[in-house]
């Protein structure tokens, strides 16, 4: 085994990742807080109101970042789930489990803020169009993964069952993303696309990017705090974990 | 800002419901995580006591 591979796999052990994650948390928490303040200032004050939608469009600055995070976190969760299934590292499955609740919350927020944006602009809280329905399916997938893993007592079987569901569900992510292209939807198309000029002003674009980064940094914090709790819950009989509480008392 | 900021051009209900619920949900998640960490450490302490008892009785 080369030294490179040992240094990488070293942190795949829960006992080694626990303190590492603890040291990393402030490096994400501080940027998350700063970016949130800056992002909110931009979204609610600095950016001028839209000439057609007035101030209602300011909902976009949390709606779009929340929707992006809901899809991105699902992909990250599915990658960890796949690693857990294939390489059988326990930590990967724990990470998948740790990401799921935050992903579910961002999915809920994307739907909620979308509803409160749709009501004044479309005249309805909800329609069963492709974009909205596939995002709702994403919420059920997250909740399914969480519930399935919680329902099975044996952690290894829980990891495997949750991992398979997470992996199967990943097919829904491109469906959400391309839904506005593939079907006629009430939901508008993408305003920012890879390799194309964005169809919005620079200051609006910056506000969206700052809020997205804030949510992303926040997700690192919650995932690391949660995975540390999961590690302690599962490894409570391990000597290294018990030494932690000896030092504290 | 002649009262216009909180008014949000007549869309106050929608804008503040969206931002308010987001703030509440994220804050609640952070509080829940603090509670979960405390509970995990407490359970670890209990497990430690049980495991030590078992060792000394042997």
Contacts between the chains, C-beta under 8 A, distances in Angstrom:
chain1	res1	chain2	res2	distance
A	44	B	5	7.6
A	44	B	19	7.6
A	45	B	5	7.5
A	49	B	9	6.0
A	54	B	9	4.2
A	54	B	10	7.0
A	54	B	11	6.1
A	55	B	8	4.1
A	55	B	9	3.9
A	55	B	10	7.7
A	55	B	11	5.0
A	55	B	15	6.1
A	56	B	8	7.6
A	56	B	9	7.5
A	56	B	11	4.0
A	56	B	14	5.7
A	56	B	15	6.6
A	58	B	8	7.1
A	58	B	15	5.5
A	59	B	14	6.5
A	59	B	15	5.9
A	59	B	18	4.5
A	59	B	19	7.8
A	62	B	18	6.1
A	62	B	19	6.4
A	62	B	22	5.2
A	63	B	18	7.1
A	66	B	22	7.2
A	101	B	29	7.2
A	102	B	29	6.9
A	105	B	25	5.7
A	105	B	26	7.3
A	105	B	29	5.9
A	108	B	25	7.1
A	109	B	21	7.3
A	109	B	22	5.3
A	109	B	25	6.1
A	112	B	18	7.0
A	112	B	21	5.6
A	112	B	22	7.8
A	113	B	18	4.1
A	113	B	21	7.8
A	113	B	22	6.7
A	116	B	14	4.6
A	116	B	15	7.9
A	116	B	17	4.9
A	116	B	18	4.5
A	117	B	14	6.8
A	117	B	18	6.9
A	119	B	14	6.3
A	120	B	11	5.8
A	120	B	14	5.2
A	218	B	26	6.8
A	222	B	29	6.1
A	222	B	30	7.3
A	222	B	33	6.2
A	225	B	33	4.7
A	225	B	37	6.6
A	226	B	33	6.0
A	226	B	36	7.1
A	228	B	37	6.9
A	229	B	33	7.2
A	229	B	36	4.7
A	229	B	37	5.0
A	229	B	39	7.9
A	229	B	40	4.5
A	232	B	37	7.8
A	232	B	40	4.0
A	232	B	41	6.6
A	232	B	43	7.8
A	232	B	44	5.5
A	233	B	40	5.1
A	233	B	43	6.9
A	236	B	40	7.9
A	236	B	43	6.2
A	236	B	44	4.8
A	236	B	47	4.4
A	237	B	47	6.3
A	237	B	51	6.6
A	241	B	44	6.0
A	242	B	44	6.8
A	242	B	47	7.2
A	242	B	48	4.5
A	242	B	51	6.8
A	244	B	41	7.9
A	244	B	44	7.0
A	245	B	41	6.5
A	245	B	44	5.1
A	245	B	45	4.8
A	245	B	48	5.5
A	246	B	48	7.3
A	248	B	41	7.5
A	249	B	45	7.2
